[in-house]
Amino acid sequence: MSERRRVFRIIVRGRVQGVGFRAFVAREAGRLALAGWARNCDDGAVEIVAAGPQGALQALVETARRGPPAGRVDDLRAEETNEAALVERRGDLEF
């Protein structure tokens, strides 16, 4: 029996724009076979919405918490959301 698909919204704050953060997250999401998107927010944060099995989503959260070498994560908040989040506001980097 396959694991139920879940959807997480992740907001990351710190030095996360202009450092390859979205591409870093998208590569990991692809490796984990997750679907979703990432976008830069006007307030300097990065918003990520990803869908897939719980274990893969948790791995993505941990990767985002580390961030790329040039970045710095000061705060990360992840919450479960619904499928509508995948299409309500598409990001500028889809995976």
C-alpha distance (Angstrom), angle and dihedral (degrees) to the residues before:
residue distance angle dihedral
M1 . . .
S2 3.80 . .
E3 3.77 123.4 .
R4 3.81 116.4 -100.1
R5 3.81 115.6 -99.7
R6 3.79 112.8 -113.6
V7 3.80 132.3 -174.7
F8 3.81 124.5 -138.3
R9 3.80 129.7 -169.3
I10 3.82 111.2 -153.8
I11 3.81 123.9 -169.6
V12 3.80 115.5 -166.4
R13 3.81 124.3 -169.3
G14 3.79 131.0 -172.4
R15 3.80 129.1 61.1
V16 3.80 92.4 -17.2
Q17 3.81 104.3 129.1
G18 3.79 122.8 76.7
V19 3.82 92.8 15.7
G20 3.83 101.7 88.7
F21 3.80 93.4 -98.2
R22 3.83 96.9 141.5
A23 3.81 92.7 47.4
F24 3.82 89.6 47.1
V25 3.81 90.8 53.0
A26 3.82 93.1 43.1
R27 3.83 91.6 53.8
E28 3.80 90.9 52.0
A29 3.81 91.8 44.9
G30 3.81 89.4 52.8
R31 3.80 91.1 49.5
L32 3.81 88.6 51.4
A33 3.85 92.2 46.3
L34 3.81 92.4 -120.4
A35 3.81 124.6 152.8
G36 3.78 124.7 -142.1
W37 3.77 145.3 76.1
A38 3.80 145.4 -93.1
R39 3.79 130.0 -147.3
N40 3.78 140.6 177.4
C41 3.81 113.0 -112.6
D42 3.80 124.5 -141.9
D43 3.82 90.5 -116.9
G44 3.83 92.5 60.3
A45 3.81 96.8 -99.2
V46 3.80 127.6 117.9
E47 3.81 119.1 -127.4
I48 3.80 119.3 -154.9
V49 3.80 126.7 -174.0
A50 3.80 114.4 -172.1
A51 3.80 134.9 171.1
G52 3.79 131.1 -158.4
P53 3.79 142.5 82.5
Q54 3.81 118.3 -19.8
G55 3.82 94.0 -114.6
A56 3.80 93.3 52.8
L57 3.81 91.2 47.1
Q58 3.80 91.0 51.4
A59 3.81 89.2 50.9
L60 3.83 89.5 51.8
V61 3.82 90.9 50.6
E62 3.82 90.4 52.7
T63 3.81 91.2 48.2
A64 3.81 90.7 49.5
R65 3.81 89.6 48.6
R66 3.84 89.3 57.7
G67 3.80 94.5 42.5
P68 3.81 126.4 -173.7
P69 3.82 120.5 -50.2
A70 3.83 93.5 -100.4
G71 3.80 93.0 48.8
R72 3.78 135.3 77.0
V73 3.80 124.9 -152.9
D74 3.80 113.9 -150.0
D75 3.81 97.6 167.8
L76 3.79 136.1 8.8
R77 3.78 126.3 -175.3
A78 3.79 122.2 -175.2
E79 3.77 126.0 -176.9
E80 3.75 135.7 169.8
T81 3.79 113.3 -109.0
N82 3.80 135.8 167.2
E83 3.80 136.2 -86.5
A84 3.81 91.4 -97.7
A85 3.82 89.0 71.7
L86 3.81 88.9 67.8
V87 3.80 91.7 65.3
E88 3.81 106.0 20.0
R89 3.80 93.3 83.4
R90 3.75 113.5 7.5
G91 3.75 114.0 -152.5
D92 3.74 125.8 -126.4
L93 3.82 90.0 -113.9
E94 3.80 115.2 49.6
F95 3.79 125.2 -169.8
